[in-house]
């Protein structure tokens, strides 16, 4: 691989607040450090199909406060195949792109790892996912904003739950990771959180009902991590059958969690890691995700970021249990 002169940047997978701030940081830091920057639209799909344009500082002006991603994003089945990655590499060569910055979650960085290994191509990842489930970084871009969005929604739901003496099951994103559910439950003063990491042999619903309802609470909020089998609807149906004396409602927050102007924390995280991505390229690093741990920029090998399980602080479960009495 020769000298790196041009860097491509793309956003992939689910959008996350702060992605635009990351695009802005990569573009401006790249230009300051003497690189040409090219924006790749619609993620890996755009990389395969050549939906690419040169980026200047003007392209990323007035976007730091915007949610979503100006580069747009898409899930690309073709990129999961060797043929699809081959087409992507051909596009990189044709566009004279010498390194790639990928902003996305677990699947997006796994794709970057495969491309990097198959074609010996420099790839740098930024942790852009609301789930906060990437190993090696204290927080991911979009997580803080989403946490605040959930908190605001639950505050509003609390008003009607209290007025009508209802149990509300509120479903939030985070299918394989309970960071959003656990921390939003603490922030919003919920009575319980049902998360994947706490799926022991004990029945989480029965534990909650015995702990929360036995203290004569007539209104309760339970935050549930989304699940195809055991989401909010599953637990609400169980309460209706097993505890028919209670009035139960379900609120599935859905995609509103992904929207909104990014918080200051997410803008700073995106900016710091975006600059860190360019520094990694300057230093000759490759196949790493840029994260922040204990307020310091860290470079995490792709294989660790996508394959190691990020542990949830089990003390948070104890905190919520004690504060929900």
Secondary structure, 3 states (H helix, E strand, C coil): CCCCCEEEEEECCCCCCCHHHHHHHHHHHHHHCCCEEEEECCHHHHHHHCCEEEECHHHHCCCCCCCCCCCCCCCCCHHHCHHHHHHHHHHHHHCCCCEEEEEECHHHHHHHHHHHHHHCCEEEEEEECCCCCCCCCCCCECHHHHHHHHHHHHHHHHHHHHHHCCEEEEEECCCCCCHHHHHHHHHHCCCEEECHHHCCCCCHHHHHHHHHHHHCCCCEEEEEECCCCCCHHHHHHHHHHHCCCCCEEEEECHHHHHCCCCCHHHHHHHHHHHHHHHHHHHCCCCCEEEEEECCEEEEEEHHHHHHCCCCCCHHHHHHHHHHCC
